[in-house]
């Protein structure tokens, strides 16, 4: 199955950060590889160069993949990285494969690994099982929730996306349940901080998991939001996320844009 093969290739690629295998990385990538991580140059050579650089660092890089999914020609991963001892980061990576089965494009969002949230949950623990359900149904629920609630297009529909207060939350600052979400948003509002979603670029789905990639602002700062949802019986049951500030354009190492 192409999906499983692509997941395997994506995992092999991220593991080259730990192994330093530049030859393996070069073989997995398309020559015209498009990089959307704004801290790196674009193209295959730039990626291979970063693998070589990490291999030469005094502290070994570690890569710990947590969850892996596939949707069409894309693979999306949730992984904990520690690049050359700089500290653990939780990441979502998206890889697009070309018709030759090579990795042609990459998007990601990274955030420092944090202490457990008010409900004692971490950014990566929780349900591991993926249900073999229709991914299009999952995509529909996630797309609806992100538009209606996160982008604020139909906030009155909030409760329709949940089974009462049953909602497992892995955001670093928010407790479980709709009640936890409401309390956190109220606390932010008190501090004059608004969490605004303006546009969603991708909603990827595999089984009962969906990942939404959105742009907006947090406290007025341009922000990329990656939200992973587990859907149960047409309702949102669990949520993981990574928020990352979008670098100033003057600091971009490529001109492909974050999205």
C-alpha positions in Angstrom: 0.0 0.0 0.0 1.4 3.4 -1.0 0.3 5.0 2.2 2.3 2.6 4.4 5.3 2.9 2.1 5.1 6.7 2.2 4.9 6.7 6.0 7.9 4.4 6.1 9.9 6.8 3.8 8.9 9.8 5.9 10.1 8.1 9.1 13.3 7.1 7.4 13.9 10.7 6.3 13.4 12.3 9.8 15.6 9.5 11.3 18.5 10.7 9.1 18.7 13.7 11.5 19.8 11.1 14.2 21.8 8.8 12.0 23.5 11.5 9.8 23.0 9.3 6.7 23.2 12.0 4.0 23.0 9.4 1.2 19.7 8.0 2.5 18.3 11.5 2.8 19.3 12.4 -0.7 17.8 9.2 -2.1 14.4 9.9 -0.4 14.1 13.5 -1.6 13.1 15.0 -4.9 15.7 17.3 -6.4 13.3 20.3 -6.4 12.3 19.6 -2.7 10.3 22.6 -1.5 10.9 23.6 2.1 8.4 25.6 4.2 10.3 25.6 7.4 11.5 29.2 7.2 14.7 28.6 9.2 16.1 26.4 6.4 17.0 26.8 2.8 14.9 25.1 0.1 16.0 22.2 -2.2 17.4 18.8 -1.6 21.0 20.0 -1.1 19.9 22.3 1.8 18.2 19.4 3.6 21.2 17.1 3.1 23.4 19.8 4.3 21.4 20.1 7.6 21.7 16.3 8.1 25.5 16.6 7.6 25.7 19.6 10.0 23.7 17.7 12.7 25.9 14.7 12.3 29.0 16.8 13.0 27.5 18.4 16.2 29.0 17.3 19.5 25.6 16.3 20.9 23.7 13.6 19.0 20.3 14.6 17.7 17.4 12.4 18.8 14.1 11.7 16.9 11.2 10.0 18.6 8.1 9.6 16.3 4.8 9.4 18.3 2.1 9.1 15.6 2.1 8.7 11.9 -0.7 9.1 9.3 -1.2 9.2 5.6 -3.7 11.1 3.4 -3.4 10.7 -0.4 0.1 11.9 -1.4 0.8 13.4 2.0 2.1 11.9 5.3 1.7 13.8 8.6 3.7 12.9 11.7 3.8 13.9 15.3 7.4 13.7 16.6 9.7 14.8 19.5 13.0 16.1 18.3 16.1 17.2 20.2 18.4 18.8 17.6 22.0 18.7 18.7 21.0 18.9 22.4 19.1 22.2 22.0 16.2 20.9 24.0 13.2 18.7 23.2 10.6 20.1 20.7 7.2 18.6 19.8 6.6 18.8 16.1 4.1 18.2 13.4 5.6 17.5 10.0 3.7 17.2 6.7 5.5 15.6 3.7 4.1 15.6 0.1 5.2 12.8 -2.2 5.6 13.2 -6.0 4.6 10.6 -8.6 8.0 9.0 -8.4 7.5 8.3 -4.7 10.0 10.9 -3.6 9.5 13.5 -0.9 8.8 16.8 -2.8 7.5 19.3 -0.2 7.6 19.8 3.6 5.7 21.9 6.1 6.0 21.8 9.9 5.3 23.5 13.2 7.5 23.1 16.3 7.2 24.1 19.9 9.3 23.5 23.1 8.2 20.4 25.1 6.4 21.7 28.1 5.3 20.5 31.6 1.9 18.6 31.8 -1.2 20.8 31.4 -3.8 21.5 34.2 -5.3 18.1 33.5 -1.9 16.4 33.8 -1.7 15.6 30.1 1.4 16.1 27.9 1.6 17.3 24.3 2.1 13.8 23.1 0.4 11.2 25.4 -3.2 10.0 25.0 -5.0 7.7 22.6 -2.7 5.8 20.2 -5.3 3.6 18.4 -6.5 4.7 15.0 -9.9 3.5 13.9 -10.5 2.3 10.3 -13.3 4.7 9.6 -14.1 7.0 6.6 -11.4 9.7 6.6 -13.8 12.0 4.6 -16.2 12.0 7.5 -13.4 12.9 9.9 -12.2 15.7 7.5 -15.8 17.0 7.4 -16.1 17.2 11.2 -12.6 18.8 11.6 -13.2 21.3 8.7 -16.5 22.3 10.2 -15.1 22.7 13.7 -12.1 24.8 12.6 -14.4 27.1 10.5 -17.3 27.4 12.8 -15.5 27.6 16.1 -11.8 28.4 15.7 -12.3 30.9 12.9 -15.4 32.0 14.6 -17.7 31.7 11.5 -20.6 30.1 13.5 -19.7 30.0 17.2 -23.2 29.0 18.2 -22.5 25.5 16.9 -19.7 24.9 19.4 -21.5 22.4 21.6 -22.7 20.4 18.6 -19.1 19.3 18.0 -18.7 17.7 21.4 -20.3 14.9 23.5 -21.2 17.0 26.5 -18.0 18.0 28.4 -16.1 14.9 27.2 -13.0 16.3 25.6 -9.4 15.3 26.2 -7.1 18.2 25.9 -3.3 18.1 25.3 -2.8 21.9 24.8 -0.1 22.9 27.3 -2.3 25.6 29.0 -5.8 24.2 28.8 -7.7 21.7 31.0 -10.0 18.9 29.7 -13.5 19.5 28.6 -15.4 22.3 27.0 -15.4 23.9 30.4 -11.5 23.9 30.4 -11.5 25.5 27.0 -13.9 28.2 28.0 -12.0 28.9 31.2 -8.7 29.2 29.3 -10.1 31.6 26.7 -11.7 33.7 29.4 -8.3 33.9 31.2 -6.6 35.0 28.0 -9.3 37.6 27.3 -8.8 39.0 30.8 -5.1 39.5 29.9 -6.2 41.2 26.6 -4.8 38.3 24.6 -6.8 37.1 21.6 -6.3 33.8 19.8 -7.4 34.4 16.3 -7.6 32.0 13.4 -8.0 33.7 10.0 -7.3 31.1 7.4 -7.0 27.3 7.1 -4.7 25.9 4.4 -4.9 22.1 4.8 -7.1 19.6 6.6 -5.6 16.1 6.4 -7.4 13.0 7.6 -6.5 9.4 8.2 -9.1 7.1 9.9 -10.5 9.1 12.8 -7.7 11.6 13.1 -7.6 15.0 11.3 -4.9 17.6 11.2 -5.8 21.3 10.4 -3.1 23.8 9.4 -4.2 27.4 10.0 -2.8 30.9 10.1 -3.8 33.6 12.5 -2.5 35.7 15.4 -1.9 35.1 19.1 -1.8 38.3 21.1 -1.3 40.2 17.8 1.7 38.1 16.7 1.5 36.2 13.4 1.1 32.5 14.3 0.8 29.1 12.7 -1.6 26.7 14.3 -1.4 23.0 13.8 -4.3 21.2 15.4 -4.7 17.4 15.5 -8.1 16.0 16.4 -9.4 12.5 17.2 -13.0 12.2 16.2 -15.4 9.7 17.9 -18.9 9.1 16.6 -18.9 12.4 14.7 -17.7 14.4 17.7 -14.4 15.9 18.6 -13.0 13.7 21.4 -9.3 14.6 21.8 -7.0 17.4 20.7 -3.2 17.9 20.4 -1.6 21.1 19.0 1.5 23.0 18.2 1.5 26.8 17.9 4.5 28.6 16.4 5.2 32.2 15.9 5.8 33.0 12.2 9.3 34.5 11.7 9.6 38.0 10.2 10.1 37.9 6.5 13.5 39.5 6.8 14.7 36.4 8.6 13.3 33.8 6.2 15.9 31.4 4.8 13.6 30.5 1.9 10.8 32.4 0.1 8.3 29.6 -0.1 6.2 30.9 2.8 5.1 29.1 6.0 2.0 27.5 4.3 
